[in-house]
């Protein structure tokens, strides 16, 4: 009888210790991994392995599973509500910013080039462009599309557009040859590629003090935009983290938002998963820093505007500038001069194609574009399609 009593007391003590272990060790570890998002933490098992397979083991595992489910459901509910709110607010803010940009560009078209007034308008347009880009980052991380549908653009236009969206744009040096700068990219992916390149240029200029060199090269499977900086190289841990962020395909978990200064790679990762291009940052630049390579596969290349569309653009440009068709040089032949200030723009005939109407196999937007104000797509396309390009074969180095 005493032996049985002693065994019962030992068993009760083991159960009590196991309950304490669940409350003080296992559940806190579960909260760290599931709720707080800490990596590298393992939820421990039973304290007393002799209890494995017994009812107490099953009951404790049920508690852990229920806690995991509750955390997941709560995060999902909060995330859906937060992302929906973010998208609604961003839609409205982006609409008004785009309208402001359109008004500024209209005024630019009314004044002579290289004047103080035009430079002042350009100085206003640049922070507007930066603000729109910031809102686009929020849209993408909230599970939406970039909010703009553009016509086919050349690599030269894409590089200049991305260059104009960062503050230290004068440090970005881009030289292209006619065969590379004049290659067209499909309109459906122009804005996503531009946003991704903007993030790469922002990183390159943030972590280096010298020039950032950009080059477009052809490969066997498509084309690449290579960004080289001369700053500090990434450590193996930083490269591993960058690869992890680039490989993510899920929307941002708003309940565990990371450092807001390190959202560039998650933005690129979302765009890569949705549109089919790739970004690699595993190489070292020949100048000592990081080499970022944005690969655009052949199937994402476009054909550019037709002859009729080009003529329509030129007629619009002549009408906007009030210049006779007999004396005006076509807009495509006008060289933008960024040496006196910010990269300049020109307007282009807007394309208001539904963003969901991509080519076969293209990703569908994750929200209904009808949520935008009427006419927003046209306003946005008129601005984003109006990025200036340098003439083919001429370098755009500052």
N, C-alpha and C positions, 0 to 999 in steps of 0.2 A: 504493500500500500504506500509506504513512504517512497519507494522507487517511482511509482506512478505519479505521485504528487510532485516529486522533484522533476520528472520529465515534463509534466504539465506546466510547472513554473518556468522551466527553461524555454518551452515552446512559447509561452505567453510573453516572456522577455524578448524572444527573437521576433515575434510579431510586433511588439511595441517598438523595437529598434528599427524594424523594417518600415513601420508607419512613419517614424521620425525621419528615416532616410528618404522616404518619398516626399515628405513635406519640406525638408531642408536642403536636399541635394538634387533629387531627380526633377521635381517640378520647377525649381528655379532654373535648372539647366535647360529644360524644355522652353520656358519663357524666353530665355536668352536667345535660343536658336530660332524659335518660331515667331515670337512677338517682336523682339528687338533686332532680329536679323544678324546676330553675331555669327561669324563664320569660325570654323575650327573648334567648335565646342561639341562634345559628344554627350548625349544624355546617358548617364550610367545605368547599369542594370541593377539587379537585386544586391543588397548588401550581403545577405546570407544565401549563397548558392544552394544550400540544402533545401531552401523553400521553392526552388525552381520547379515549375509544373504543378505546384499545389494551388488550391483556390486563392490564396492571398496573392500569388503571382498573377493569376488571371484578373483578379479584381483591380490590382494596382495598374496593370496594363490597360484595363478599360478606362480607368481614371485618366491616364496619360493620353489615350486616344481621344477621349471626349474633350480634353483641354485643347489638344491640337486642332480638332474640328471646330471648337468654339472660336479659337483664335483666327482660324482661316475664314470662317463665315463672317466674323466681325470685320476683319481686314477687307474682305471682298465687298461687304456692304458699304463700309466707309469709303473704300476706293472708288466704287461705282458712283457714289453720290458726289465725291470730291472731283472726280474727273469730269463728270457731267457739268458741274458748276463751273469748273475751269474752262471747259470748251465754250459754254454759253457766254461767259464774260470775255474770253479772248475773241470770239467772233465779233462782238460789238466793238471792242477796242480796235481790232485790226481793221474793221470797216472804216472807222473814222480816221485812222492813221493813213490808210491807203487813199482816202479822199483828200487828205492834206497833201500827200505826195503828188497826187494828180494836179492839184491846184498849183503847187510849186513848179512842177514841170511845165504846165501851161504858161506860167509867167516866164520861165526860162526861154521858151520858144518865141516870146514876144520881144526879147531884148537882144542887142548885138552880143556876139561872143566876146570873151576876154575882157568884159567890163566889170567894174567893181560891183555893180548891182547883180550881175549874173553870178559872180563869185559868192556874194552874200546869200543868194538863193541856194546855191550848191551847199553852202555851209549849213543851211537849214535842212536841206534834203538828206544830208548824211546822217544826222541823229534820228531822223524819221526812218531811214532805212535800217539803222541799228535797232530801233524799237520794234519794227515789224519782224525782224529776225528773232528777237527775243520772244515775241509772242508765238512765232512759228515753233520755236523750241518747246514751249509749253504745250502747244497743240499736239505735237508729235509724241511727247512724253505722256500726254493724257490719252493716247490711243487714237488720235485723229490724223488726218492728212494735212499737208502743209498749208492748205487754204488757197493755193494759187494754181491755176492751170495755164501753162505757157505753150507757145508754139515751138516748133523745132528751133534749136539754137546751135551755133558752132561752139567748139571748145574754147575759142578765143573769147566769145561772149560770156561763157560760163565762168572762165577764170577772172575776167574783168568784173563781172557781177559779184563774185565772191570777194574779190579784192576790195571792192567798194563798200563791203559790209563790215569791215573791221576798222579800228581806229588807226593803227600804224600802217596804213595801206601803202605809204611811200617806201616802206622797207621790203615790200613784196616785189620782186623782179621777175617778170615773165617774158620770155622770148619764144616766139613760135615761128615755124616755117609754114608756107602755104598749105603743104600737104597735111599738116596736123591741125593748125588753127582753124582751117576751113572745113573740117569734118563736122557733120551735123549730128546732133544727139536728139533722140525722139522727145517731143514736147512733154509727154507724160512723165518723163523722169528728169527733165531739165531742172526743175525747182528742187527736187530731192537731192540731186547731185550737187547743185549749187550750195545748198544748205550744208551738206556733208563737207564740201571743200572749204566752206567758210569756217567750220569748226576746226578743220586741220590747220588752216592759216592762222586762226586765233591761237591755237596751241603753240604753233611754231613761233609766232611773234611774242608770245607771252614768256616762253622759256628760253629765248635767245635775244641778244641785243643787236646782232648784225643783220645782214641781208637774209631774206628767205627767198630761195630760188625755186621757181615753178617751171616745169617742162612737160609738154605733152608728147608721148611716144606711142608708136604703134607696136602691138604684140601679135602673136599668132591667133589669139582669141578675141582681139578687140583693140582698145586703146587704154592707156593709163595716164593719169595726171600725177606726176611725181613732185613732191614737196620736200625740199631739203633745207634744214636749218643748221646753224653752227653753234647751238647752245649745248646744254648738258644732255648727255645721253641718258636713257632710262635704265634703271637697274633691272636685274632679272625679275624681281618681285613686281616692279612697275609694269614691265612688259606682260607678265602673266596676268596682272589685273586688267590691263588694257585689252588683252585678248578675250578675257572673260566678259568684259562690258560690251565689246564689239559683237560677241556671239549671242548676246541676249536678244530674245525675240518677244519678250513679254512687256506689257506696259509698265510704267513706273509705279512702284508701290508707294503711294502717297503717305502711308502710315510709317514708312521708314525711309524718308527722303535722305539721300546722302548729301555730301558737301555740294552746295549749289554751284560752286566754281568748278566742279568736276563732272558736269552733266554732258559734256561734249561727246564722249564715247557712247553713252547710252542713247543719245539722239541719233548718232550715226548707225548704231546697231539696229535701232528700230527701222530706219530707212533702208538699210541693207536687206533686212528680212522682208520688207514689203515690196521693194522695187527691183531687186536682183543684181545690183552692183556690189562690189566688194572693196573693203579697205584693209590694208595691212600696215602695221607700224612696227614690225619685228626687225627691220633692217636698220643699220647704222649709216648715217649720212657720210659721204666722203669728207665733209667739213667738220665732222666730229659730233654732230647732234643726231637727231632722229630723222630717218627717211620714211615719209608716209606715202603710200601708193594707193591711189583710188583707181580701181579697174572697172571700166565700162565695157561689158561684153558686146560682141558684134550685133547681137540681136536687139540691143537697146539703141542702136544708131538710127538716125532719121534721114530724111531726104531733103529737108529744107523747103522753103516756100517755092511755089510754082512761079513761072514767068508772070502770070496774071496777078498773083499776090504781090510780087515785087513791084509791078507797075502801080498797083493800088497803093502800096506804101509810099511810093514816090509822089503820086498825086496828092496823097494826104499831107505829106511833108511840104509840098509846094503850096498847098492851100493854107496850111498852118502858118507858114512863114511869109505868105503873101508875095512870093517871088514868081516871076514869069517862068513858064515852062521852057521858054527859049533860052533863058540865061542861067537857070539854077543847075548846080551840080547835083547828081543823085545823092540821096542821104547816105547810102552805103559807101560813098567815096569820100565823105567828109571825115577828116582825121580829128578825133577828140584830143584835146590837149590837156593832159592831167598834170603838166609841170607847174601850172599856176595854182593848182588846188585839187579839189576832189575830182574823181572820175566823172565825166559828164555823161548825160543821157540824151537819147532822142526818143520820140514817141514812135510807136509802131502800130499797125492795124491790129486791134485786139482780137484774140481768138477766145471764144467763150464756150469751148467744148466742155461737156460734162466731165468732171474728173473721173467719174466711174467708167467712162466710155473709152478705156484704153484698148490696146490691141488684145487679141485673144490671149488669154493666159495671164493678163495683167491683174494686179491686186485691186480689189475694190476698196474704196474708202470705208472707214469704220464708222462713219457718221453720215447723216443725210445732208448733202450740200444745200438742200432747200432751207436749212436753218439760217442761212445767210440772208442778209438784206437783199432785196431785188437789185440786180445790176452789179452786185459786188464782184462777181467773176469777171465782168467786163472791165471794171475799174482796175482790178488787180492785174489782169493780163496786160492792160495798156501800159501799166507802170513796169511790171517785171519784164515785159518783152521789149522795153525801151532802153535796156542797158546798152551803153556805147560799146563798140568794138573797134579795135585798131585794124588798119588795113592789113590784108594778108601779106606776109613776108616781111613786115616791119616789126622790129622789137618794141616792146612797151616798157622797157626799163626806164626808171626815173633818172 
